[in-house]
Amino acid sequence: MSKMDTKDFIIGAVVGSIIGASAAMLSAPKSGRELRADINKQATNAKDRTIEFTNTAKEKGNEYSQLAKEKSGEWTEAAREQWGRVADRANRLGDKASDLGDELSTDVKDLVEEEKGEGEKLAKQVIQEIEETRDKLKEEASEAKSK
């Protein structure tokens, strides 16, 4: 089923008015001159009503068109503002995440360096103890040979 628009409605109203007026005039007992005068009067009325309907339809169409443009502009602006807020927040969150990542990386590097230093100290201590133990074992071996 097709969508009925204003133009179709106006055409239907005019045609219906003309047919209704013609049927009423033709069924009434009048002389030819009176009948022609009535038909002419009804045709003028129908024409005037058609012009009135057309003008009303144009005015309403313009009003609705203007309203649609205004609302469309308002909604577009609201969407832009909302998108701007979302984009700003996303950027701030991204920056914060980046900063936290940098801080974590620095902390991990510091811990690795600290642990590396501790590991080196421990390795030197183990080497020293091994050397001391080696020296003691050499001494004990020397003493055992000399006895």
MOHU-V982766 format. One line per field, one symbol per residue. ss: DSSP state (a for helix, b for strand, c for the rest). phi: phi as a letter, one per 20 degrees, with the letter a starting at -180 (. if undefined). Layout:
# MOHU-V982766
ss: ???
phi: ???
This chain:
# MOHU-V982766
ss: cccccaaaaaaaaaaaaaaaaaaaaaaccccaaaaaaaaaaaaaaaaaaaaaaaaaaaaaaaaaaaaaaaaaaaaaaaaaaaaaaaaaaaaaaaaaaaaaaaaaaaaaaaaaaaaaaaaaaaaaaaaaaaaaaaaaaaaaaaaaaac
phi: .eeedfffffffffffffffffffffeefbfgffffffffffffffffffffffffffffffffffffffffffffffffffffffffffffffffffffffffffffffffffffffffffffffffffffffffffffffffffe
